[in-house]
Amino acid sequence: MNLILQTASKRASRAAKRGDMRAADKIELDYVKANVPLYSRRADDVIPGECTRLCRGAGPNGESRLEWLLPNGKTVYSDMDAAVLPEYEDDACGMLVGLHPGRLFELIEA
């Protein structure tokens, strides 16, 4: 997988140097879609979802964000490491509880 990441990074870098940010974003998004699962720190588990968009500069300090569509139709956002942002943890964990109702008590914050 490291080779795939290196290849994607080189391709995205070349596109960016040419000034083609759309191509660079598409390369990065395609890589995430194919290789990176959405992760919830609170649940300490992978959340089923599809990465639908790369939001460059959308964070409060200009960080890039990833937009994810969950199977229940809700949209959540993550950092570029695919960790669900704290303000979307309820939606992400709710998705897991919907799939595995027995996890409810594991996910309740103390």
N, C-alpha and C positions, 0 to 999 in steps of 0.2 A: 504494500500500500504506500510506502514511503516513496517509491519510484513514481507512482501515479501522482502523488502530491507534488513532487519535484517537477514532473512534466507539466502539470496544470499551472504551477507557479511560473514556470518559464514562459509558457504560452500567454498567460495573463500579463506578465511583465512586458513581453514584446508588444502586445496589443496596446497596453497603456503608454509605452514609449512612442508608439505611432500616433497616440492621441485618440485611439478608439476605445473609449471607456465602456461603451456598450458591449463590445466584444470581450473585454477584460471581465466585466461583470458576469456575462453569460458563461464564460469559462469557469469562474469561481462558483457560480450558482450550480452549474452542471456537476462540478466536483462534489459540492455539498450534498446535492440530491442523491448522488450515487454512492457516497462513502461515509456520510456523517449523520448519525442519529441524533434526534432531539433528546436532551437529558434534563431531568429534574433533580436538583440538589436535595430538595426537601424529601422527595420520594426515594432518592438514591436509586433511580431506575430510568430506563429509556422510555420515552413517551412516543406512542405511535403518532406519526404526523408526516406531512409532506412539506418540504421547504418550497415556498412559492415565489419568494422575492428576496433580493439583496437590497437593503436600504442603506446606501452609502451616506455616512454623515448624519444619521438619524438620531444618534444618542445625544444626551445633554452636553457632552464635551466633544461632539463631532465623531463619535465612534460609529462604526458600521453595525448594523443590526440585520438579523435574518428573520423573515416573516414565515410562519408555519401555519398550515391549515390542519386542524385536528379532525379525526373522523366524525366527531359530533358537530362539525361545522363552525366551531369557534376558531378564532385566529389568535395566536400568541406570538410573542417575539422573544428572540434569544440574542445572546452576544455571538461573536464570530466563532466561538468554540462550541456553539450549539447548546449552551446552558440556558435554560429558561430564565428570563429576567424575573426578579422577585415579585414584581407587580402582576405577573401572569401565572405564578405558581398555583393559585387556587384553580384556575381553569385547567392547567395541565394535570394536577392531581385529581381533579374532578373527572377527567377523562379516564384515568387509571381506575378510580373507584367504580365508574360505570362499567368498565371491563371486568374488574375483579372486586366485587363488593366487600369481600373479606378484608381488603386493605384499608378500609375506612379508618379503623382505630390506629393503624400504623401512621397514618398521614395527619392525624389531628395534632396541631401544634400545642405544646404544653404552655 
